[in-house]
Amino acid sequence: MNKSFTTFTRRLAAPLALAAALGFVHGSAQAEGCTKGAAVGGVTGHVAGHHGVAGAAAGCAIGHHEAKKKDKQKAESTAAAASEPSGK
């Protein structure tokens, strides 16, 4: 295989493909926390051993889970504040 093609693929084509895939996931799924988690996981997976896609998938799942936990805690604190008496 041509060395310049391999260099092009590693340095430009793969990150562009990942960015395009993340764009499609964000547009269709719109899962809260997924985009941020996928970006962080993709970079981490790439740095850790060229496993950017696996890292992006795991990051999306973790980011979505953390966002749901945050929403649940916010809802519980709002419900607790609403049930407390407001008088003196």
C-alpha positions as a Markdown table, in Angstrom:
| # | Residue | x | y | z |
|---|---|---|---|---|
| 1 | Met | 0.0 | 0.0 | 0.0 |
| 2 | Asn | 1.2 | 3.5 | -0.7 |
| 3 | Lys | 2.7 | 5.2 | 2.3 |
| 4 | Ser | 1.2 | 8.6 | 1.5 |
| 5 | Phe | -2.3 | 7.0 | 1.3 |
| 6 | Thr | -1.8 | 5.4 | 4.7 |
| 7 | Thr | -0.7 | 8.7 | 6.2 |
| 8 | Phe | -3.7 | 10.5 | 4.7 |
| 9 | Thr | -6.0 | 7.8 | 6.0 |
| 10 | Arg | -4.7 | 8.0 | 9.6 |
| 11 | Arg | -4.3 | 11.7 | 9.8 |
| 12 | Leu | -7.3 | 13.1 | 7.9 |
| 13 | Ala | -9.9 | 10.6 | 6.6 |
| 14 | Ala | -10.5 | 8.7 | 9.8 |
| 15 | Pro | -11.1 | 11.7 | 12.0 |
| 16 | Leu | -13.4 | 13.2 | 9.3 |
| 17 | Ala | -15.4 | 10.0 | 9.1 |
| 18 | Leu | -15.7 | 10.0 | 12.9 |
| 19 | Ala | -16.9 | 13.6 | 12.9 |
| 20 | Ala | -19.4 | 12.9 | 10.2 |
| 21 | Ala | -20.7 | 9.8 | 12.1 |
| 22 | Leu | -21.1 | 11.8 | 15.2 |
| 23 | Gly | -23.0 | 14.5 | 13.3 |
| 24 | Phe | -25.5 | 11.9 | 12.0 |
| 25 | Val | -25.9 | 10.4 | 15.5 |
| 26 | His | -26.5 | 13.7 | 17.0 |
| 27 | Gly | -29.1 | 14.7 | 14.4 |
| 28 | Ser | -31.1 | 11.6 | 14.5 |
| 29 | Ala | -30.9 | 10.3 | 18.1 |
| 30 | Gln | -30.5 | 13.6 | 20.0 |
| 31 | Ala | -29.7 | 11.7 | 23.2 |
| 32 | Glu | -28.8 | 14.1 | 25.9 |
| 33 | Gly | -25.1 | 13.7 | 26.8 |
| 34 | Cys | -24.3 | 11.4 | 23.9 |
| 35 | Thr | -22.5 | 13.9 | 21.7 |
| 36 | Lys | -20.2 | 15.2 | 24.5 |
| 37 | Gly | -19.5 | 11.6 | 25.7 |
| 38 | Ala | -18.9 | 10.4 | 22.2 |
| 39 | Ala | -16.4 | 13.1 | 21.5 |
| 40 | Val | -14.5 | 12.5 | 24.7 |
| 41 | Gly | -14.6 | 8.7 | 24.4 |
| 42 | Gly | -13.6 | 8.8 | 20.7 |
| 43 | Val | -10.5 | 10.9 | 21.5 |
| 44 | Thr | -9.6 | 8.7 | 24.5 |
| 45 | Gly | -10.1 | 5.5 | 22.6 |
| 46 | His | -8.0 | 6.8 | 19.7 |
| 47 | Val | -5.1 | 7.8 | 22.1 |
| 48 | Ala | -5.4 | 4.6 | 24.1 |
| 49 | Gly | -4.8 | 2.4 | 21.1 |
| 50 | His | -6.6 | 3.4 | 17.9 |
| 51 | His | -10.0 | 2.3 | 19.1 |
| 52 | Gly | -11.8 | 5.6 | 18.5 |
| 53 | Val | -15.1 | 4.1 | 17.3 |
| 54 | Ala | -15.4 | 1.8 | 20.3 |
| 55 | Gly | -14.5 | 4.7 | 22.6 |
| 56 | Ala | -17.1 | 6.9 | 21.0 |
| 57 | Ala | -19.8 | 4.3 | 21.4 |
| 58 | Ala | -18.9 | 3.8 | 25.1 |
| 59 | Gly | -18.6 | 7.5 | 25.7 |
| 60 | Cys | -22.1 | 8.1 | 24.2 |
| 61 | Ala | -23.6 | 5.4 | 26.5 |
| 62 | Ile | -21.8 | 6.8 | 29.6 |
| 63 | Gly | -22.7 | 10.4 | 28.7 |
| 64 | His | -26.3 | 9.6 | 28.2 |
| 65 | His | -26.4 | 7.7 | 31.5 |
| 66 | Glu | -24.8 | 10.6 | 33.4 |
| 67 | Ala | -27.2 | 13.1 | 31.8 |
| 68 | Lys | -30.2 | 10.9 | 32.9 |
| 69 | Lys | -28.8 | 10.7 | 36.4 |
| 70 | Lys | -28.5 | 14.4 | 36.6 |
| 71 | Asp | -32.0 | 14.9 | 35.3 |
| 72 | Lys | -33.4 | 12.5 | 37.9 |
| 73 | Gln | -31.6 | 14.2 | 40.7 |
| 74 | Lys | -32.9 | 17.6 | 39.6 |
| 75 | Ala | -36.4 | 16.2 | 39.4 |
| 76 | Glu | -36.2 | 14.7 | 42.9 |
| 77 | Ser | -34.8 | 17.9 | 44.4 |
| 78 | Thr | -37.6 | 19.9 | 42.7 |
| 79 | Ala | -40.2 | 17.5 | 44.0 |
| 80 | Ala | -38.8 | 17.6 | 47.5 |
| 81 | Ala | -38.8 | 21.4 | 47.5 |
| 82 | Ala | -42.4 | 21.5 | 46.3 |
| 83 | Ser | -43.6 | 19.1 | 49.0 |
| 84 | Glu | -42.0 | 21.2 | 51.9 |
| 85 | Pro | -44.3 | 23.6 | 53.6 |
| 86 | Ser | -43.7 | 27.2 | 52.6 |
| 87 | Gly | -45.3 | 28.9 | 55.5 |
| 88 | Lys | -43.7 | 30.3 | 58.7 |
